[in-house]
């Protein structure tokens, strides 16, 4: 569980840092977007909307790798 949390935090921090520094190093913000558009299920008394979007960038991958290394070294 700690590994999953560390990888998630590494991806988020890497993504944020990539967005902050993309002006100086544009490669960091490059990546791909994966997911599907929202789909609505109308059950007359309840309306559910499902959707998923995940943007993986070079900076996020670097963050994941750094988090993995830090967790493994402990």
Residue, then its C-alpha position, 0 to 999 in steps of 0.5 A: x500500500x505504501x508503494x502505491x501511495x508513493x507512486x501516486x504522490x510521485x506522479x502527481x508531484x511530477x505532473x505539477x512540476x512538469x506544468x510549472x517548468x514547461x516554459x523552461x523545459x517543454x519536454x517535461x509537459x509532453x505526454x499522452x492522455x488516456x481515458x474515455x468521455x463521460x457516459x451517463x446512465x439515467x435510471x429515472x430516479x438516479x442519474x450516474x455519470x462515469x468518466x475517466x481521464x489520465x494524462x501521463x507526462x514525462x515529468x510524471x514518469x520521472x516522479x514515479x521512478x524517483x518515488x519507486x527508487x526512494x521506496x525501494x531504498x528504504 
